[in-house]
Amino acid sequence: MAIANQLKALLKSHIDGDEERFCSIAMQLAAHEAKIGHGKLAEELRDLVDQAKTRRALPPKSQGNTVPIGRPRGELAGLLTASFPKDRLVELVLDSQLEGQLKRVIREQLQAQRLLAHGLAPRRKLLLVGPPGTGKTMTASILAGELGLPLLQVRLDGLITKYMGETAAKLRQIFDATDRTRGVYFFDEFDAIGSQRGLENDVGEVRRILNSFLQMIEQDASHSLIIAATNHPEILDHALFRRFDDILYYCLPEEARIAELMKRRLGRHAQKGTSWKRLSGSAQGLSYAEIVRACDEVLKEAVIEQKSPINESDIRSAVEERVIAKAQFSRK
């Protein structure tokens, strides 16, 4: 009867998406089988549980009420926002060095079992540095999509509180989750918790949060990816940099990358003979995100006006509008 109850509890925990309880009950079953002399079966069950703990989390089904494994519950729901991206590296326009670094991270993660078997650890703690709109957030989404993992973005509004010690306690919950649920844990605007100790506006609680983060990321031995992104590396505490396996530097796109991005976005809709090189010169100083928005504006206007193909002057006008807006914002 006990086994029947455990099997029912096992199925219920799966339906509820409670991975921790699922693994706990499975280990109880393994212990029972070992106790009655079924050593081989017990070992196989334990191996399956170990695989479950390190497997890729699957995206949710489009139908049904099943809660997907990897979606935060309880207090974590206020600290993490889950999504299940399908983005791929080919969708991001990057310089060759940065693309090579990301391919290396993906390759090491896909071969993690082999590396771990030889006492080697795959890269999984990354610091992304660069101006807004250069692809840092998209990178986290792409790594999750390439590896079939949930993207779990840390909610700073839920993490940082005014009560002494509470932020560090919430930070501990997030790092505990990295061990229970494999995923890509993304700390955007990381300078909010990683600013240098000793700055003029520094307070004791900020130092405590930073010290807690340093200890937790140092001790973290999970199979999750931990990614932090910042637009202001100059204010990060220097001790942080050596806690990450790789530091990836993002910059505004050069003309060749701008031309490639615009052609990808508008090539099918543009007039023959459109000079992407000429247009890229007009877009100098814009970020990848700003160029994408300019291209989307052109596409929306073409749909509304039922205009096809799109001519070069329309694209240039949208780009120049973005350049002027950025210049005006910079002067404020």
N, C-alpha and C positions, 0 to 999 in steps of 0.2 A: 504493500500500500504506500509505503514511503517513497518507493521509486516512481509510482504513478503520480504522486503529488509533486515530486521533483520535475517530472516530465511536463506536467501542466504548468508549473511555475516557469520552466525553461521557455515554453512556447509563449507564455504571457509576457515574459521579459523581452522576448524578441519583438512581439507585437507592439509593446510599449516603447520600443527603441532604447531600453535600459541596458546598455552594453555591459556595464559593470556588474549588474546582477546576473545577466546571462552567463558571463564568464565564471562568476562565483558558483552558480548552480552546476555548471558543467564540470567544474573542479570537484564539487561534492560527489557528482556521479562517478568521476574518475577514481576518487578515493574509495567509494563503495566497491567499485569493480576490483580494485587492488586488494581490498580487504577480503573479498570472497575468492581470491586466487586468480582472477583474470588479469594478470600482470600486463600482457601484451595490449589488451584492449584499453587498460588504464593509461598506459604510456601513449597510445594513439590519441586518446581523448585529451591528454595534457598537451600533446604536440599541436592538436587542432586549436586548443584554446590559445596557445602561444602565437599561432599563426593569426588567429582572430584579432589579437591585441595589436599586431603590427601590420595587419592587412590594410589595403586602401579602403577608405570609406566610400560607399557608393552614393551617387546623387539620388534624390527622392524620386519615386515614380510619379508620373503625371496624374495618375488616378489613384483613388483609395485614401484611407485615413491613416495609414501606417506612418508613424513618426520615424524619419530616417535616422539611422545611427549617425552621430556626428552633430545633430542639432542640439544646441544648448538647452538645458532644462533647469528649473528652479532658479537659484540665485545667479547662475551662470547666464541665464537668458538676459539679464540686465547688464552683463559685462561683455558678452560676445554676440556679434551678429553673424549668422551663418548664411552662406550661399554656396552654390554648387556649380562653379563655372565650367564652361566647355571651351574656353579660349585656348588657342594654340600659339606657339612661338612664331609661326610663319605670319601671324596677323600683326606682329609688332615690327616696326621699322627701327632698326638699331645700328649703331656702328659695329664693325666686325669684332672688335675686342669685347664689347659688352655682350654681343650675341654669343661669342665663344664661351664667356664665363657662365652664361645661363645654360648653354648646352651641356657644359661640364657638370653643373649642379644636377640637371635632369638625369644625365647619364649615371652619375654616382648614386642618385636615389634609386634608379631602376636596378642598379647592381648592388644595392645595399647589403643584401644577404651574403653575397660573395665577399665584399669588402670586410664585413663584420666577422666572417669566418676566418679571415686572415689577420684579425686584430686591428683592422683599419676602420675609421669612421667616415662615412660620407658627409660632405658639406651639407649643413642644414640650418646654420645660424648666419643670417645675412643682414648686412646694413646697406640700405639703398640711400644714396646721397645725390641731390641735384635739385635744380629749380622746379617750380610747379609745372605740371603739364608735360613732363619729359618721359613719362612711362613707368613711374615707380609703382603706383597702385595697380596698373595694368600688369606689371611683372608678377605681383603676388597672385593675381587672378590667373595668369598664364601658367605659373608653376602648379597651382592647384588643378587646373584643367589638364595639363600634361601628365600629372601623376595620379589623376582620378581621386583627388582628396577634397574634402570640404575646405572652403576658405572661411576662417573664423576671425573676423575683424574685431579688434579690441575697441570697445566703446569708452572713450575717454570721459564722457559725461557720467558714465556709470562707475568708472574706476576711481577717478580723483574726487575725493570728498574733503570737507573742511575738518573732519574729526581726526584727531591724532591717532595714528596707528591703523585706521580703517582702510586706507588705500593699500598699505602693505599687505594687509590680510586679504583684500580682494585680489591683489596681484598673486598671492600664494594660490588662490583658487584657480586662477588662469593657468599657472604653471603645473598645478596638480592635474588639470584637464589635459595638458599636452601628453601626459603619460597614459591617461585613460582612453583618450580619443585621438587617434592620429589625424593630423590635419595641417594646414598652413595657417599659423597664428600670426596675424598681421597687426603690428603696432604702427599706425600712421601718425604723423605729426609727433614723432618720438621725442623731440626736444622738450615736449611738455613734461616728461618724466625723467629725461636724461641730461638736463642742463648741468653745467659745471658747478661743482661745490665751490663756494667762495665768491660767487657773483654778488654784485651789490644788492640785488633784490632777493638773494637767497635767504630762506628761512629753515629752521631746524627740521621741519616736516619734509621739505623737499630733499634734504640730505638723507633723511631716513628712507624715503621712497627709492632714491637712487641706489643707496647701499643695499636695500632689499633686492632690487632688480639685479644688481651686480652679483649678489650671492646666488640668486635663483637661476640666472642664466648660466652661471659657472657650474652649478650642481646639476642642471637639467641633463638627463641622460635618456630622454624619450626618443621616439622615432619620428616625432613631428618636426616640421620646419618652423623656425621662429624668424620672422622677418620684421625689421624695423626700418622706417623710412623717415627722412627729414629733409627739409629745405634749408636748414640752418646748421650745418655741421660744425660751424665755428663756435657754437655755444654748447656743444656736447661735451660731457666730461671725458677727459682723455683716457680714463680707465676703461671706458666702454669699448673702445676700438679693438682692443686685444681680446675681447670676449666673443667676437664674431669670427666665423671661419673665413668669410670673404666680405670685402667692402666694394660695392659696385657703384661707380660714378656715372651719373647721367648728366647730359648737357643739352643745350639747345641744338637743333639739327642744322647741319651744314647744307649747302645748296643741293648736293647730290641726293641726300636723304629726303629733303623737302620735295624734290621733283619725283622721287620714287613714291612717296606717300600720296601726293596729289594725283599721280597717274593711277595708282591703285584705287583711289577713292572715286575718281571721276572719268577714268580712261574710257569706259564703255559708253559714257553719255556725252563725251566731248566731241567737238567738231574735228574732223581729220585735219592734220597739220598743226594742231595746238602745240605750242612750244612749252613744254614743262620746264625746260631749263630757264627760259625767259621769265616764266611765272615764279619760279623758285627764287629768283633774284628779288622779286617784289615782296616775298614773304620772309626775308631775312630778319632775325630777331624774334620771330614767333616760336612758340613751343609746339610740340607735336599736337597737343590737345587743341590749341588755338587754330592750327591749320585744319584739323579735322572738323572743327566747328564751322570754319569758313567754307569748307567743301560742302558740308551738310546744308548750309544756308543756300548755296547755289542750287543744290539738288531740290530743296523744298520749293524754292522759287520757280524752278523749272516745272515741277509737278503742278503747282498752283496755276501757273500761266500756260501749262500744256505746251511747253517749249522744248523742242528736241531737234537737233542736238544743241548742247550748251556751247556757246562761243567763248573764245579766250578772254574777251573784254569783260564778260560777266564774272568770270572767275577772278580776274585781276581786281575788279571792283570790290568783290567780297573780301579778298585778301587785304587790300588797302584799307578797307573799313576796319578790319581787325588791327592793323598796324597803327592807325590813327587812334583808335580807342585805347590801345596799350600805351601809347605815348602820352595821351592825356591823363591816364591813370597814374603813370610814373611821375608826372609833374605834381600830383596832388600831395 
